[in-house]
Amino acid sequence: MFNFTSDSYFTTYLSAHLFVILVLFTIILLAMRTKSSEARHTFLFFAGAAFVMMAGYYFELSTSLKEVYIIALKIQYFAAGFLLVAAIKLVSVFCMYPVPRRILITQSIISAITMLLAMTMEYNSFLFTDLLPQWNGHYHRLIIAGGIYYPIHCFDCVLVFFYCLYVCIRSLRKSKGRDKKRIIWLIVSMGMLTLMIIVRSFTIRHGYEVISFFVLASTICLFVSLVRYQFFNSRQIAIESVFNHNHDGIIVASADGNITFFNHQAELMLPESVRGNINHDALLQMVLDERHSQVTINNNVYDIHAEDIVENNVLLGYEFVVTDLTELFSYMDQLREKTEEADRANAAKLNFLANMSHEIRTPLNAILGMNEMILRESKNGSVQKYALDIQSAGKTLLSIVNDILDISKIESGKAQLVNAEYSLSSVLNDIVNMTMRKAASKGLKYEINVSPDIPTRLYGDEIRIRQIMLNVINNAVKYTAKGSVTVNVGFTAKSETTIELAVRVEDTGIGICKEDLGKLFQTFQRLDETKNRKIEGTGLGLIITKQYAEMMNGRVEVSSEPGVGSVFTIYFDQRVLDPRPLGDFTQALHRAQAEHEVYVPKLCAPDAKVLIVDDNEMNLQVITGLLGDTRIMLNVATSGEQCIEMVRKKHYDLILLDQMMPGLDGTQTLHYMRDHGLIDGVPVIVLTADAVVGAREAYLASGFNDYLSKPVMYAELENALITHLPEKLLTPPQPIEASAQPAEAKRSVLVVDASPEKLKECKAELETHYSGTYVRSMEKARQYLEKHAVDYIILPASEESFSALGIDAAPPDSD
């Protein structure tokens, strides 16, 4: 503040203040002549508020009447309210910084309160408690005493301009080139206003102030910076902003090769090329000639494109766009490494699954095959019970292996549906037979209710439908200790040819907590391992069920309550082939269970010649035993080489060929026989324990006619033979005749011969009346006799042979 002691000084000060007002007015007129833009509108808002505030201050200086003093103060504080809001808006636009809406609203409310208190200052003492004009003999002055709101107003002013400085400094750190210089001018302008407010806020006036000069300097800085850096030209600013903030480098050259523009990115990427003439720069000249190039500079990879700038068919210059591909190439290298790593891990997993499948399925094939023959031939009730237990355990183990392979197919996206016509009644009958026994063994009530209106024949993947239903029903049985398991099968017609089957399985088991429901469909997840550790399973059944249901345009719904039970409902779509209703399934089921089932082979082909090739002797016994009732003429080979020799000498109608054998494997053996014309027109079915993802497709692609995975289920083997054997060789099957004697009354016989064919002939002749053991070496015969007694021995007659068995002379009945 200045305290003038003469009228001349005061007159000079008053004239200077008037000059400030005139300059502000001139700046406003000049700004109004610029192109319309948001920047111009915001600046005019700010400059207009400053002009009104300075005009009010001039009235205060030039009057001696208290009434005019008060009007002048009202004008100043009214304009000051707008000035604060204008300052926030100004830095928002000029710095391209989005000011939060809440800040603008808050400041507008505070400014409105200030204006209201200023307009009513005669009637309140919030803003000023005393306004006293005084005359010192040379000039008038206004003595002001601030009220309780005055410090709040001062603090608000300081806070606003500090916020403006913060926005400017924040933007300065991110700006380049022309933007940076303009913001520096803006910081100077806001700094002057901040200094002015601080001086004015903490000093109650007792003399005349110099605030007008601060406002003038601030406004001039703003105007000059805006004009000089073309911020009033919004189009130019937008173009520069796009170029400068672009991630690509941009270089523009004139037609004669002089570089006229380059952005900051181009300067960083190609510092040596952006200065001078493109004709003198080998890199840009090469790009201009080829129009595109990819170069490496300082371990950075750049992709550079060149385009002509043409207007009205006149070449004006050239544009170069430089794209930094370094991160992209680095990311691609990392992605390639990750892909290779994932491929290696997947290959290792598939290799492990293939080995696991082979190692488990090979002995399981013998277990289930031999057990099937026990079930067929034994009439002893206890033996049959044991055999059924073995069958159940074997199928459980096979189910676990299949679940693991199924989830592998699903995860790799190779799981497919194989749709065909099927009878829903037959599927449900199988389901009941496979699940009711388990429920009964636990003392559970088992009930199945099937809608009698369900169509008889449908079109879909019968195997997957059976698998879905078995998974859910077996789960219900496993987790239910007492009570019941109820299966309800219904449907909803979606169109004339499509229905939505609904299978609802309700149990009274342990139930599921709400927080555990999300784990139901996660791979290898089982709930409450502590309580359920004795329950068999891998935790894969439900995820497989969900995936296959979704593949059939369906879904799985679950509701459960701990200690009460669970309800699983599976929905899936099926096509209708025969709309006739199924009828009363329960009665049909009871009739089927009451009838005595007599095994009748579907296949009989006494004139067919089939060669079975497998290096595992037990597997040969299983398959020959399973096919014994078909009356097919069977020959066996234990290697690929022996198979080739046998097909050279004899024609076969079908070959069952194992894959994994020492020497030539199944695929190599097949290719050799095909290439040398040994089996023209002969179907070859691969027998393999390889059941991993894509195995079937791979074997069919390599030339096999069909694929059977071990353990070989007799029904699948029988269907494959019926499909591939010539129809003329098939004859109507006959029921198996009852044995002439009960199994307990049969005499025992040991047959020794190195030829599998002779052993088979002996078995065919003897098995009706004798209980036989058939071996191919004297050593095995001797080991058998050490532990077992037999009634007869059949082998090539010689003294030496009996000696080899540890027998001094031939038994009376031996031959």
TORGUMAR-400127 format. One record per residue (C-alpha): y, x, z; residue in three letters. Coordinates in steps of 0.5 Angstrom, whole numbers, padded with zeros to 4 digits, always signed. Each point is the difference from the previous one (the first is absolute). Layout:
<sites>
YXZala ...
</sites>
This chain:
<sites>
+0000+0000+0000met +0007+0002-0001phe +0006-0002+0004asn +0006+0000-0004phe +0007+0002+0003thr +0005-0002-0006ser +0000-0006-0005asp +0000+0005-0006ser -0007+0002+0003tyr -0002-0007+0000phe +0002-0002-0006thr -0003+0006-0004thr -0007-0003+0004tyr +0001-0007-0002leu +0001+0002-0007ser -0006+0005+0000ala -0004-0006+0002his +0003-0005-0005leu -0002+0006-0005phe -0007-0001+0002val +0000-0007-0001ile +0002+0001-0007leu -0005+0005-0002val -0005-0005+0003leu +0002-0005-0004phe +0000+0004-0006thr -0007+0003+0001ile -0002-0008+0001ile +0003-0001-0007leu -0003+0006-0003leu -0007-0002+0002ala +0001-0007-0002met +0001+0003-0007arg -0007+0003+0000thr -0007-0003-0003lys -0002-0006+0005ser -0006+0003+0004ser -0003-0001+0007glu +0004+0007+0002ala +0006-0003-0002arg +0000-0006+0004his -0002+0003+0006thr +0006+0006-0001phe +0005-0006-0001leu -0003-0004+0006phe +0001+0007+0004phe +0007+0002-0003ala +0003-0007+0001gly -0002+0000+0007ala +0003+0006+0001ala +0007-0002-0004phe +0000-0006+0005val -0001+0004+0006met +0006+0005-0002met +0004-0006-0002ala +0000-0003+0007gly +0001+0007+0003tyr +0006+0000-0004tyr +0003-0007+0002phe -0001+0003+0007glu +0004+0006-0001leu +0006-0004-0003ser +0001-0005+0005thr +0003-0001+0007ser -0002-0007+0001leu -0006-0001+0004lys -0003-0006-0004glu +0000+0004-0006val -0003+0006+0004tyr -0006-0005+0002ile -0001-0003-0008ile +0000+0008-0002ala -0006+0001+0005leu -0003-0006-0002lys +0000+0002-0007ile -0003+0007+0002gln -0005-0002+0004tyr -0002-0005-0005phe -0001+0005-0006ala -0003+0005+0005ala -0006-0005+0001gly -0001+0000-0008phe +0001+0007+0000leu -0006+0002+0004leu -0005-0005-0004val +0003+0003-0006ala -0001+0007+0002ala -0008-0002+0001ile +0000-0003-0006lys +0003+0006-0004leu -0005+0005+0003val -0005-0004-0002ser +0002-0001-0007val +0002+0007-0001phe -0006+0003+0003cys -0005-0004-0003met -0002-0002+0007tyr -0003-0007+0002pro +0004-0001+0007val -0004-0005+0004pro +0002-0007+0000arg +0000-0001+0007arg +0005+0006+0000ile +0005-0004-0004leu -0001-0006+0003ile +0001+0003+0007thr +0007+0003-0002gln +0002-0006-0004ser +0000-0004+0007ile +0003+0006+0004ile +0006+0000-0005ser +0000-0008+0000ala +0001+0001+0008ile +0005+0005-0001thr +0004-0004-0005met +0000-0006+0004leu +0003+0003+0007leu +0005+0004-0005ala +0002-0007-0003met +0001-0003+0007thr +0002+0006+0004met +0006-0004+0003glu -0005-0005+0004tyr -0005+0006+0002asn +0000+0006+0003ser -0006+0003-0002phe +0002+0004-0006leu +0007+0002+0003phe +0003-0001+0007thr +0007+0002-0001asp +0004+0000-0007leu +0007+0003+0002leu +0005+0002-0005pro +0005+0005+0002gln +0007+0003-0002trp +0001+0008+0001asn +0007+0000-0003gly -0003+0002-0007his -0006-0004-0002tyr -0004-0006+0003his -0007+0001+0002arg -0006-0004+0003leu -0003+0002+0006ile -0007-0003+0000ile -0005-0001+0006ala -0007-0001-0002gly -0005-0006+0003gly -0007+0000+0001ile -0002-0001-0007tyr +0004+0006-0003tyr -0005+0006+0002pro -0005-0004-0003ile +0004-0001-0006his +0001+0008+0000cys -0007+0001+0001phe -0002-0004-0006asp +0005+0003-0004cys -0003+0007+0002val -0007-0002-0001leu +0001-0003-0007val +0003+0006-0003phe -0005+0005+0003phe -0006-0005-0003tyr +0004+0001-0007cys +0000+0008+0001leu -0008-0001+0002tyr -0001-0003-0006val +0004+0005-0004cys -0003+0006+0003ile -0007-0003-0001arg +0001-0002-0008ser +0003+0007+0000leu -0006+0004+0001arg -0004-0004-0005lys +0005+0000-0006ser +0001+0005-0005lys +0006+0002-0005gly +0005-0005-0001arg -0002-0005+0005asp +0000+0006+0005lys +0007+0001-0001lys +0002-0007+0000arg -0003-0001+0007ile +0004+0006+0003ile +0006-0003-0002trp -0002-0006+0003leu -0002+0004+0006ile +0007+0002+0001val +0003-0007-0001ser -0004-0003+0005met +0001+0007+0005gly +0008-0002-0001met -0001-0007+0002leu -0005+0002+0006thr +0005+0005+0003leu +0006-0005-0001met -0004-0005+0004ile -0002+0005+0006ile +0008+0002+0000val +0002-0007+0000arg -0006-0003+0005ser +0001+0004+0006phe +0008+0000+0000thr +0004-0006+0001ile +0006+0000-0004arg +0007+0003+0003his +0003+0002-0006gly -0001+0000-0008tyr -0007+0002-0003glu -0002+0004-0006val -0006-0005-0002ile +0003-0002-0006ser -0001+0007-0003phe -0007+0000+0002phe -0001-0006-0004val +0003+0002-0006leu -0003+0007+0000ala -0007-0004+0001ser +0001-0005-0006thr +0003+0006-0005ile -0006+0004+0002cys -0005-0006-0002leu +0004-0002-0006phe +0000+0007-0003val -0007+0001+0001ser -0002-0006-0003leu +0004+0001-0006val -0002+0007-0001arg -0007-0001+0001tyr +0000-0007-0004gln -0003-0004+0005phe +0004-0006-0002phe -0004+0001-0007asn -0006-0004+0003ser -0004+0001-0007arg +0001+0008+0000gln -0001+0000+0008ile -0007-0004-0001ala -0002+0005-0006ile +0002+0006+0004glu -0004-0002+0006ser -0006-0002-0004val +0000+0007-0003phe +0001+0004+0006asn -0005-0004+0004his -0005+0000-0005asn -0007+0004+0002his +0000+0003-0008asp +0005+0005-0002gly +0004-0002-0006ile +0004+0004-0004ile +0005-0002-0006val +0002+0005-0005ala +0005-0002-0006ser -0002+0001-0007ala +0002+0007-0001asp -0004+0002+0006gly +0005+0000+0006asn -0003-0003+0006ile +0005-0005+0002thr -0003-0003+0006phe -0006+0002+0005phe -0002-0004+0007asn -0002+0004+0006his -0007-0001-0001gln +0000+0004-0007ala +0004+0005+0004glu -0005+0001+0005leu -0006+0000-0005met +0003+0004-0006leu +0006+0004+0003pro +0000+0005-0006glu +0000-0005-0005ser +0005-0005+0002val +0006+0005-0001arg +0002+0002-0007gly -0003-0002-0007asn -0007-0003-0001ile +0000+0004-0007asn +0000+0006+0005his -0005-0002+0004asp -0007+0001-0002ala -0003-0005+0004leu +0004-0006-0002leu +0000+0002-0007gln -0007+0000+0000met +0000-0007+0003val +0005-0003-0005leu -0005+0003-0005asp -0006-0003+0003glu +0003-0006+0003arg -0004+0001+0006his -0003+0005+0004ser -0003+0002+0006gln +0002+0006+0004val -0002+0004+0006thr +0006+0003+0004ile -0001+0004+0007asn -0006-0004+0001asn +0003-0007-0002asn -0002-0004-0006val +0005-0003-0004tyr -0001-0005-0005asp +0006+0000-0005ile +0002-0005-0005his +0006+0000-0005ala +0003-0006-0004glu +0006+0000-0005asp +0006-0004+0002ile +0002-0004-0006val +0005-0005-0001glu +0002-0003-0007asn -0005+0005-0003asn +0004+0005+0002val -0003+0006+0005leu +0004+0000+0006leu -0004+0005+0004gly -0007+0001+0004tyr -0003-0003+0006glu -0005+0004+0004phe -0004-0003+0006val -0004+0005+0004val -0005-0003+0005thr -0003+0004+0005asp -0008-0001+0000leu -0001+0005+0005thr -0002-0005+0006glu -0004-0004-0005leu -0004+0006-0002phe -0001+0002+0007ser -0002-0008+0002tyr -0005+0000-0006met -0003+0007+0002asp -0001-0003+0007gln -0003-0007-0003leu -0004+0004-0005arg -0003+0004+0006glu -0001-0006+0004lys -0003-0003-0005thr -0005+0005-0001glu -0001+0001+0007glu -0002-0008+0000ala -0004+0001-0006asp -0004+0005+0004arg -0001-0004+0006ala -0002-0006-0004asn -0005+0004-0003ala -0003+0003+0006ala +0000-0007+0003lys -0004-0002-0006leu -0004+0006+0000asn -0002-0002+0008phe -0001-0007-0002leu -0005+0002-0005ala -0004+0005+0004asn +0000-0005+0006met -0002-0006-0005ser -0006+0004-0003his -0002+0003+0007glu +0000-0007+0003ile -0002-0004-0005arg -0006+0004-0003thr -0004+0000+0007pro +0002-0008+0001leu -0003-0001-0007asn -0007+0002+0003ala +0001-0004+0006ile +0002-0006-0003leu -0005+0000-0006gly -0006+0002+0005met +0003-0006+0005asn +0000-0005-0006glu -0007+0002-0002met -0002-0001+0008ile +0003-0007+0000leu -0004-0002-0007arg -0007+0003+0002glu +0000-0001+0008ser -0003-0006+0003lys +0001+0002+0007asn +0006-0004+0004gly +0002+0006+0004ser +0000+0005-0006val +0004-0005-0004gln +0005-0001+0006lys +0001+0008+0000tyr +0001+0000-0007ala +0005-0005+0000leu +0004+0004+0006asp -0001+0006-0005ile +0003-0004-0006gln +0006-0002+0005ser +0001+0007+0002ala +0000+0003-0007gly +0004-0006-0003lys +0005+0001+0006thr +0001+0008-0002leu +0000-0002-0007leu +0006-0004+0001ser +0004+0005+0004ile -0001+0005-0006val +0002-0006-0005asn +0006-0001+0004asp +0002+0007+0000ile -0001+0000-0007leu +0004-0006-0001asp +0006+0002+0003ile +0000+0006-0004ser +0000-0004-0006lys +0006-0005+0003ile +0004+0006+0002glu -0001+0003-0007ser +0002-0006-0004gly -0007+0000-0003lys -0003-0006+0003ala -0002-0006-0005gln -0002-0007+0000leu -0007-0001-0004val +0001-0007-0002asn -0006-0004-0002ala -0003-0007+0001glu -0004-0002+0007tyr -0002-0005+0004ser +0004-0001+0007leu -0006-0003+0003ser -0004+0006-0001ser +0005+0005+0002val +0001-0005+0007leu -0008+0000+0001asn +0000+0008-0001asp +0006+0000+0005ile -0004-0004+0005val -0006+0004+0000asn +0003+0006+0001met +0005-0002+0006thr -0004-0006+0003met -0006+0005+0003arg +0006+0005+0003lys +0003-0006+0004ala -0007-0003+0002ala -0002+0007+0003ser +0007-0001+0004lys -0002-0007+0002gly +0006-0003-0003leu +0001-0006-0003lys +0001+0000-0008tyr +0003-0005-0004glu +0002-0001-0007ile +0003-0006-0003asn +0001+0000-0008val +0004-0005-0003ser -0004-0004-0005pro +0005-0001-0005asp +0000+0008-0002ile -0002+0001-0007pro -0007+0002-0001thr +0002+0006-0005arg +0006+0005+0000leu +0002+0006-0003tyr +0002+0006+0004gly -0002+0007+0003asp -0007-0003+0004glu -0001+0007+0003ile +0007+0000+0003arg +0000-0007+0002ile -0006+0001+0004arg +0003+0007+0003gln +0006-0004+0002ile -0004-0005+0004met -0005+0005+0003leu +0006+0004+0002asn +0003-0006+0004val -0006-0003+0002ile -0003+0006+0003asn +0006+0002+0004asn +0000-0007+0003ala -0007+0001+0002val +0001+0008+0002lys +0006-0002+0005tyr -0003-0007+0003thr -0004+0001+0006ala -0002-0007+0001lys +0002-0007-0003gly +0000-0001-0007ser +0002+0002-0007val +0002-0005-0005thr +0001+0000-0007val +0004-0005-0004asn +0000+0001-0008val +0005-0005-0003gly +0005+0000-0007phe +0006-0002-0003thr +0001-0002-0007ala +0005+0004-0003lys -0001-0003-0007ser -0006-0003-0004glu -0003+0007-0001thr +0002+0004+0006thr -0001-0001+0008ile +0002+0003+0006glu -0006+0002+0004leu +0002+0000+0008ala -0005+0003+0004val +0001-0001+0008arg -0004+0004+0005val +0001-0002+0007glu -0003+0003+0006asp +0001+0000+0008thr +0000+0008+0001gly +0004+0005+0003ile +0007-0002-0004gly +0005+0004-0002ile +0007+0002+0003cys +0006-0002-0004lys +0003+0008+0000glu -0007+0002-0003asp +0000-0005-0006leu +0004+0005-0004gly -0006+0005+0001lys -0005-0005-0003leu +0001+0002-0007phe +0001+0008+0001gln -0005+0005-0003thr -0005+0002+0006phe +0004-0004+0005gln -0004-0003+0006arg +0002-0004+0005leu -0001+0002+0008asp -0005+0006-0002glu -0001+0000+0008thr -0003-0007+0000lys -0003+0000-0007asn -0003+0007+0000arg -0007-0003-0001lys +0002-0005-0006ile -0003+0003-0006glu +0005+0001-0006gly +0006+0004-0003thr +0006-0004+0000gly +0000-0001-0007leu -0003-0007-0001gly +0007-0004+0001leu +0004+0005-0005ile -0005-0001-0005ile +0000-0007+0001thr +0007-0001-0001lys +0001+0005-0006gln -0006-0004-0004tyr +0003-0007+0002ala +0007+0002-0002glu -0004+0003-0007met -0002-0008-0001met +0007-0002+0001asn -0002-0002+0008gly +0002+0002+0007arg -0003+0001+0007val +0003-0004+0006glu -0001+0001+0007val +0001-0003+0006ser -0003+0002+0007ser +0000-0001+0008glu -0003+0006+0004pro -0006-0003+0004gly +0000-0006-0004val -0002+0002-0007gly +0003+0001-0007ser +0001-0004-0007val +0000+0004-0006phe +0001-0004-0007thr -0001+0003-0006ile +0003-0003-0007tyr -0002+0002-0007phe +0001-0003-0007asp -0007-0001-0004gln -0001-0004-0007arg -0004-0006+0000val -0006+0000-0006leu -0003-0006+0003asp +0004-0005+0004pro -0006-0004+0002arg +0000+0000+0008pro -0005+0004+0004leu -0002-0005+0005gly -0003+0001+0007asp -0001+0007+0001phe -0002+0000+0007thr -0006-0005-0002gln -0002+0005-0006ala +0001+0006+0005leu -0005-0003+0005his -0005-0002-0006arg +0000+0007-0002ala -0001+0003+0006gln -0006-0005+0002ala -0003+0002-0007glu -0005+0006+0001his +0003+0005-0005glu -0005+0004-0005val +0002+0006-0003tyr -0001-0001-0008val +0003+0006-0004pro +0004-0002-0006lys -0002+0005-0004leu -0007+0001-0003cys -0001+0005-0006ala -0007+0003+0000pro +0001+0003-0007asp +0007+0003+0001ala +0000+0008+0001lys +0005+0002+0005val +0001+0008+0002leu +0003+0001+0007ile +0004+0007+0001val +0001+0002+0007asp -0001+0007+0004asp -0001-0003+0006asn -0007-0002+0001glu +0002-0006+0005met +0005-0003-0004asn -0006+0000-0006leu -0005-0004+0005gln +0006-0005+0002val +0001-0002-0007ile -0007+0000-0003thr -0002-0004+0007gly +0006-0005-0002leu -0002-0001-0007leu -0007+0000+0002gly -0001-0008-0001asp +0004+0000-0007thr -0007+0003-0003arg +0005+0005-0004ile -0004+0006-0002met +0004+0006+0004leu +0000+0007-0001asn +0004+0005+0004val +0004+0007-0001ala +0003+0004+0005thr +0005+0004-0004ser +0004+0000-0006gly -0004+0005-0004glu -0007-0004+0002gln +0004-0007-0003cys +0001+0004-0006ile -0007+0002-0001glu -0002-0007+0001met +0004-0004-0005val -0002+0005-0005arg -0007-0002+0001lys +0001-0007+0001lys +0005-0006-0001his +0003-0004+0006tyr +0003-0007+0000asp +0005+0002+0005leu +0001+0007+0004ile +0003+0000+0008leu +0003+0006+0000leu +0003+0004+0007asp +0006+0003-0001gln +0000+0006+0006met -0006+0004-0002met -0001+0008+0000pro +0000+0003-0007gly +0002-0005-0005leu +0004-0006+0004asp -0001-0007-0003gly +0007+0000-0004thr -0003+0007-0004gln -0007-0003-0001thr +0003-0006-0003leu +0005+0004-0005his -0006+0004-0002tyr -0005-0006-0001met +0006-0003-0004arg +0002+0006-0004asp -0007+0001-0002his -0002-0007-0002gly -0005-0001+0005leu +0002-0006+0003ile +0003-0004-0006asp +0001-0007+0003gly -0003+0001+0006val +0004-0003+0006pro +0002+0006+0006val +0002-0003+0007ile +0003+0005+0004val -0003+0000+0008leu +0005+0004+0004thr +0003+0000+0007ala +0006+0002-0003asp +0004-0007+0002ala +0007+0003+0000val +0007-0003-0003val -0001+0000-0008gly -0008+0002+0000ala -0002-0006-0003arg +0005+0001-0006glu -0001+0007+0000ala -0008+0000-0001tyr +0001-0006-0005leu +0005+0004-0004ala -0005+0006+0000ser -0005-0004-0004gly -0004-0004+0005phe -0002-0007-0001asn +0001-0002+0007asp +0001+0002+0007tyr -0004-0001+0006leu +0002+0003+0007ser -0005+0002+0005lys -0002-0003+0005pro -0003-0004-0006val +0000-0007+0002met -0007-0003-0004tyr +0004-0006-0002ala +0005+0004-0004glu -0005+0005-0003leu -0004-0006-0002glu +0006-0003-0003asn +0002+0006-0004ala -0008+0001-0003leu +0001-0008-0002ile +0006+0002-0003thr -0002+0006-0004his -0007-0001-0002leu -0002-0003-0006pro +0000-0007+0001glu -0007+0000-0004lys -0003+0004+0005leu +0002-0005+0006leu -0006-0005+0002thr +0001-0006+0005pro -0001+0003+0007pro -0006-0002+0005gln +0000-0001+0007pro -0003+0005+0004ile -0008-0001+0001glu -0002+0000+0008ala -0003+0006+0002ser -0008-0001+0000ala +0000+0003+0007gln +0005+0000+0006pro +0004+0006+0000ala -0004+0001+0007glu -0007+0000-0003ala +0002+0005-0006lys -0004+0007+0000arg +0004+0006+0000ser +0000+0005-0006val +0003+0007-0001leu +0001+0001-0008val +0002+0007-0002val +0002+0002-0007asp +0006+0004-0003ala +0001-0005-0006ser +0005-0006+0002pro -0003-0004-0005glu -0007+0001+0003lys +0003-0002+0007leu +0003-0006-0003lys -0006-0002-0004glu -0004+0001+0007cys +0005-0004+0004lys -0001-0006-0005ala -0007+0000+0000glu -0001+0001+0008leu +0006-0004+0003glu -0003-0007+0000thr -0006+0002+0004his +0002+0007+0004tyr +0006+0003+0004ser +0001+0006-0004gly +0004+0007+0001thr +0002+0003-0006tyr +0002+0008-0001val +0001+0005-0005arg -0003+0006+0004ser -0006+0003+0004met +0005+0002+0005glu +0003-0006+0001lys -0007-0004+0000ala -0002+0005+0006arg +0006-0001+0004gln -0001-0007-0001tyr -0007+0000+0003leu +0002+0004+0006glu +0003-0006+0002lys -0003-0006-0003his -0007-0002-0001ala -0002-0003-0007val -0006-0004-0002asp +0000+0003-0007tyr +0002+0006-0004ile +0001+0000-0007ile +0002+0007-0004leu -0003+0004-0005pro -0007+0002+0002ala -0002+0007+0002ser -0002+0004+0006glu +0006+0004+0000glu +0005-0006+0001ser -0004-0003+0006phe +0000+0007+0003ser +0008+0000-0001ala +0000-0006+0004leu -0004+0003+0005gly -0006-0004-0001ile -0007+0003-0001asp -0003-0005-0004ala +0002-0006-0004ala +0000-0007+0004pro -0005-0004-0003pro +0004-0005-0003asp +0005+0005-0003ser +0000+0001-0008asp 
</sites>
